[in-house]
Each structure stands twice: as structure tokens, then as C-alpha cells.
Amino acid sequence: MAVTGAGGEPAAHVGRGWAGRVQPGEASGAARGGEVRLAGYTTLRLGGPARAFAEARTEPDVVSAVRCADAAGVPVLVLGGGSNLVVADEGFPGTVVHVATRGVEIRRDRDDVLLTAAAGEDWDAIVARCVAGGLAGVECLAGIPGLAGATPIQNVGAYGQDVAQTVTAVRAFDRAAGDVVTLDAAACGFGYRTSMFKRGPGRFVVLEVTFNLSPERLSRPIRYAELASSLGVAAGQRVPLGEVRDAVLDLRRGKAMVLDPADPDTSSAGSFFTNPVLGPDQFAAFEAVVRRRLGPGAAIPRFPAPGGVKVPAAWLIERAGFRKGYAAWGARISSRHTLALTNPGGATAAGLVALAREIRDAVRDAFGVTLVPEPVLVGVHL
Ligand SMILES: Cc1cc2nc3c(=O)[nH]c(=O)nc-3n(C[C@H](O)[C@H](O)[C@H](O)COP(=O)(O)OP(=O)(O)OC[C@H]3O[C@@H](n4cnc5c(N)ncnc54)[C@H](O)[C@@H]3O)c2cc1C
């Protein structure tokens, strides 16, 4: 584990995604001088210095870095690929533990295959490996940035799949108990873009995640209409895994949802707001407001969801008057995806949050619906 106190250079956008600051040959546990600015470790390229920075390449390193900080009463920020984080310009007043553990184990379990990934493994590389190796269950999650250990945190999902469908166990360091524990899927409390880890942040440091996959060359049934249409199949059909991955990556690139250092539209944290789920009464009230504002014939896109209907946040934002490419406070709505707020270069975390606030307030004023941010906010508030 390498620990840095305070002037490190931002990470180059190379190696393991945008967080690739692993120093080859550096002794595990070695201390390093120099301030580490977190902007170099987040896909938004925002975030001031960490008070201390630990590069943890083994599980014992992760656990001991967290234990030491806890014993000293120092706040801890567990950092993966930094693709779902908005970190304050002032930085983080504690120890940032950058999870850089590696290792993937695959074993047969009757008719299924269990894949266990160390938390520091690159997520998209795991998806690519599953697709190439004929393992179905995560093919629609291609192109999502970040590391395996973060996938259970917000129950990563896209195009009709989420990891709740395949995660069977999460091994984690429980900071409250001071021990390593194994949690089954039920204990993870998965929901739409959330989990027990996100609802009660900070207690568990994920060390390993196990996924239950099917040894098949065909995908799980395609559930997402846009993906089915781009594959030219009916919803519910199954398609060769490689075709699904390619189609997902094409769709994602069209929306600047695949990281590309040359493309400023991808300097985001993905979708900035979750799609609101409205219960029956809330939806009736919302529908009345929409009819009043947009006319009696206005069609409202909606999808069934547990507890009500899901309304696309992007639709609300556009109807509240924001266009793709809208810029304010130094930040910008992506020119290819209304839900992604970007740093076009030179933005500050304060500016990005000010833009998010402007959007949230305008949607609330227009439709009475309060959008909730999807990324984890560190030292900043909406
Ligand atoms: C271009 C782009 C597209 C995206 N598309 C999607 C998408 O389609 N679907 C989707 O769900 N998300 C998407 N995201 C969001 C993001 O990629 C995911 O949430 C991803 O899982 C975050 O992983 P990370 O390693 O970067 O986590 P980080 O951003 O480093 O951390 C996110 C949170 O998880 C915590 N965390 C990270 N690792 C651990 C660990 N080992 N133990 C405990 N806590 C941990 C952190 O403390 C933080 O609270 C997108 C982001 C970008 C930039």
C-alpha cells in the first residue's frame, strides 16, 4: 500500500480507466510524499486534495488502511474508479483509500458459474471476459466505468439488467464490527440504483463480489425496448452475447456514456439524477400539472416500477426548459445526453453542483417533482 500525505500529479487517463495511478514496482505499504488531488481520480476531473491517500493493492492493505484511519478518528473515503463521485474543490479532510486489489476466480456451481472479482478489478473488463467466455448475466452492463467493488453500492444497472440479478455474495470489511463478513444478496438490500451500502454509507468496505452467471452463449432475455430495437429482435428474445455487448456499447457511445478522454461529453459521473418513481397519488398530481402546462394531449413517458411508475428524469429536465449543451456556472449538460452534467474543462465542483441545483429547482417548480442525485456527493450539497 502506498500512502501519500500531500502535490501528487493528477492521474493520466491511462491504465485501469481514469483512476490508473498505480505505480509499478512501488512497494506495498510504502509512504509517499506529495499532495494528491482527487480531480486526477474522478471522471468529472473535479476534487481538491486528499489529506492522506492510500493506494491499497492487497486486501490486508485495504483493511489496515481503513482500520488505521478509524483508530485515529480520521474520516475515510473509499475510492474506486471515481466515476460516481462529485468531490468538493476543498478536497477530502481525511484518508482516501484507493482500492487497487486484483484477482478473478471462476468456478462451476452445478449448472451455474460463480465469478468472484476483487473489488479493484475493472468492471467493463469483467463484462468483456464473461462475454468472451460464454457467461451470461452481465452482458447489458458493458461500458459502465468503475470497479467491481462499487457495482453493489448503487446496484449498477443499464439496458434492463442490474447487478442485483446476479450478485450472490459480497465480502466486505465491516467497520462497525472490525471484521470481514460475507453478505448474501438479501442482506445487500438492492433497489433501483441503491442498496443497503448506499443507504447507510461508510460501514462496509467491499473486498470481493461474487456473481452467479449462466454458462451460455446467448444473453439473458432482452428486456429493454431500445436495445431490442437496435438488435432487431422482439423484447424477450435472446441474442449471442457478443452482439448484445456491441449493441450496448454503440448505444452508450451515442450518448457519451463510454469514457473517452478525447470526448469532453464523457467527463461526467454518468446520469446525474435518478429517474423518479412516483406512487399512484403522486403520479395523478403530476399528470394534472403536466396537462396544465403542456396541454391536455401531452404524452408522458413512463415505465412500471416497484411502488409506482418511473418517469424519465431527462424528459422532465427537457420539459423544464433545459437543452442538451446548456452551460452555466462553468459546467455543462452533455451535448448528447440531458441527464449527464459535464466538466467541459475548467469547471469547479461548486459550479457543477450549482448547475445541478438550478436544474433540480426548475423541475420542482415546473412539475412538483424533486430530482435526486445519483452520484455520491463528497463535501458538496445540492
Ligand atoms: C460515462 C459514465 C457512464 C455511467 N453509466 C452508468 C450506468 O449505465 N449505470 C450505472 O449504474 N452507473 C453508471 N455510471 C456511474 C458509475 O460508473 C457506477 O456507479 C460505478 O459503479 C462506480 O464505480 P467506481 O469504481 O467508479 O466508484 P467510485 O465513483 O469510486 O465510488 C462510488 C461510491 O462507491 C463507494 N465505493 C467504491 N468502491 C467501494 C468499495 N470497494 N467498498 C465500499 N464502497 C466503495 C465510494 O466510496 C463512493 O461512495 C456511469 C458513470 C460514467 C462516468
The ligand as an SDF file (V2000), in Angstrom:
LIG
                    3D

 53 58  0  0  0  0  0  0  0  0999 V2000
  -19.7270    7.9150  -18.5300 C   0  0  0  0  0  0  0  0  0  0  0  0
  -20.4000    7.2120  -17.3370 C   0  0  0  0  0  0  0  0  0  0  0  0
  -21.4350    6.3100  -17.5580 C   0  0  0  0  0  0  0  0  0  0  0  0
  -22.0550    5.6660  -16.4760 C   0  0  0  0  0  0  0  0  0  0  0  0
  -23.0780    4.7940  -16.7160 N   0  0  0  0  0  0  0  0  0  0  0  0
  -23.6690    4.1430  -15.6940 C   0  0  0  0  0  0  0  0  0  0  0  0
  -24.7340    3.2110  -15.9410 C   0  0  0  0  0  0  0  0  0  0  0  0
  -25.1200    2.9580  -17.0870 O   0  0  0  0  0  0  0  0  0  0  0  0
  -25.3070    2.6020  -14.8660 N   0  0  0  0  0  0  0  0  0  0  0  0
  -24.8970    2.8340  -13.5950 C   0  0  0  0  0  0  0  0  0  0  0  0
  -25.4500    2.2500  -12.6770 O   0  0  0  0  0  0  0  0  0  0  0  0
  -23.8890    3.7040  -13.3340 N   0  0  0  0  0  0  0  0  0  0  0  0
  -23.2710    4.3510  -14.3430 C   0  0  0  0  0  0  0  0  0  0  0  0
  -22.2610    5.2560  -14.0900 N   0  0  0  0  0  0  0  0  0  0  0  0
  -21.8620    5.5230  -12.6970 C   0  0  0  0  0  0  0  0  0  0  0  0
  -20.6330    4.6820  -12.2370 C   0  0  0  0  0  0  0  0  0  0  0  0
  -19.8510    4.2500  -13.3150 O   0  0  0  0  0  0  0  0  0  0  0  0
  -21.0400    3.4850  -11.4070 C   0  0  0  0  0  0  0  0  0  0  0  0
  -21.8000    3.8740  -10.3150 O   0  0  0  0  0  0  0  0  0  0  0  0
  -19.8070    2.6980  -10.9020 C   0  0  0  0  0  0  0  0  0  0  0  0
  -20.2080    1.5200  -10.2800 O   0  0  0  0  0  0  0  0  0  0  0  0
  -18.9450    3.4920   -9.9370 C   0  0  0  0  0  0  0  0  0  0  0  0
  -17.7790    2.7410   -9.7490 O   0  0  0  0  0  0  0  0  0  0  0  0
  -16.4500    3.4100   -9.2530 P   0  0  0  0  0  0  0  0  0  0  0  0
  -15.4730    2.3160   -9.0170 O   0  0  0  0  0  0  0  0  0  0  0  0
  -16.0240    4.4690  -10.2120 O   0  0  0  0  0  0  0  0  0  0  0  0
  -16.9110    4.0190   -7.8680 O   0  0  0  0  0  0  0  0  0  0  0  0
  -16.4870    5.4150   -7.2200 P   0  0  0  0  0  0  0  0  0  0  0  0
  -17.0230    6.5340   -8.0460 O   0  0  0  0  0  0  0  0  0  0  0  0
  -15.0380    5.4300   -6.9280 O   0  0  0  0  0  0  0  0  0  0  0  0
  -17.3020    5.3660   -5.8550 O   0  0  0  0  0  0  0  0  0  0  0  0
  -18.7020    5.4830   -5.8500 C   0  0  0  0  0  0  0  0  0  0  0  0
  -19.1990    5.1990   -4.4300 C   0  0  0  0  0  0  0  0  0  0  0  0
  -18.9470    3.8440   -4.1000 O   0  0  0  0  0  0  0  0  0  0  0  0
  -18.0900    3.7760   -2.9570 C   0  0  0  0  0  0  0  0  0  0  0  0
  -17.1630    2.6650   -3.1960 N   0  0  0  0  0  0  0  0  0  0  0  0
  -16.3710    2.4590   -4.2770 C   0  0  0  0  0  0  0  0  0  0  0  0
  -15.6840    1.3070   -4.1230 N   0  0  0  0  0  0  0  0  0  0  0  0
  -16.0560    0.8000   -2.9340 C   0  0  0  0  0  0  0  0  0  0  0  0
  -15.7010   -0.3700   -2.1910 C   0  0  0  0  0  0  0  0  0  0  0  0
  -14.8160   -1.2530   -2.6520 N   0  0  0  0  0  0  0  0  0  0  0  0
  -16.2740   -0.5670   -0.9840 N   0  0  0  0  0  0  0  0  0  0  0  0
  -17.1700    0.3210   -0.4860 C   0  0  0  0  0  0  0  0  0  0  0  0
  -17.5480    1.4380   -1.1270 N   0  0  0  0  0  0  0  0  0  0  0  0
  -16.9970    1.6600   -2.3360 C   0  0  0  0  0  0  0  0  0  0  0  0
  -17.3910    5.1080   -2.8790 C   0  0  0  0  0  0  0  0  0  0  0  0
  -16.9890    5.3870   -1.5720 O   0  0  0  0  0  0  0  0  0  0  0  0
  -18.4860    6.0280   -3.3720 C   0  0  0  0  0  0  0  0  0  0  0  0
  -19.3850    6.2660   -2.3260 O   0  0  0  0  0  0  0  0  0  0  0  0
  -21.6230    5.9200  -15.1510 C   0  0  0  0  0  0  0  0  0  0  0  0
  -20.5760    6.8290  -14.9450 C   0  0  0  0  0  0  0  0  0  0  0  0
  -19.9710    7.4610  -16.0160 C   0  0  0  0  0  0  0  0  0  0  0  0
  -18.8380    8.4210  -15.7850 C   0  0  0  0  0  0  0  0  0  0  0  0
  1  2  1  0
  2  3  1  0
  2 52  2  0
  3  4  2  0
  4  5  1  0
  4 50  1  0
  5  6  2  0
  6  7  1  0
  6 13  1  0
  7  8  2  0
  7  9  1  0
  9 10  1  0
 10 11  2  0
 10 12  1  0
 12 13  2  0
 13 14  1  0
 14 15  1  0
 14 50  1  0
 15 16  1  0
 16 17  1  0
 16 18  1  0
 18 19  1  0
 18 20  1  0
 20 21  1  0
 20 22  1  0
 22 23  1  0
 23 24  1  0
 24 25  2  0
 24 26  1  0
 24 27  1  0
 27 28  1  0
 28 29  2  0
 28 30  1  0
 28 31  1  0
 31 32  1  0
 32 33  1  0
 33 34  1  0
 33 48  1  0
 34 35  1  0
 35 36  1  0
 35 46  1  0
 36 37  1  0
 36 45  1  0
 37 38  2  0
 38 39  1  0
 39 40  1  0
 39 45  2  0
 40 41  1  0
 40 42  2  0
 42 43  1  0
 43 44  2  0
 44 45  1  0
 46 47  1  0
 46 48  1  0
 48 49  1  0
 50 51  2  0
 51 52  1  0
 52 53  1  0
M  END
$$$$
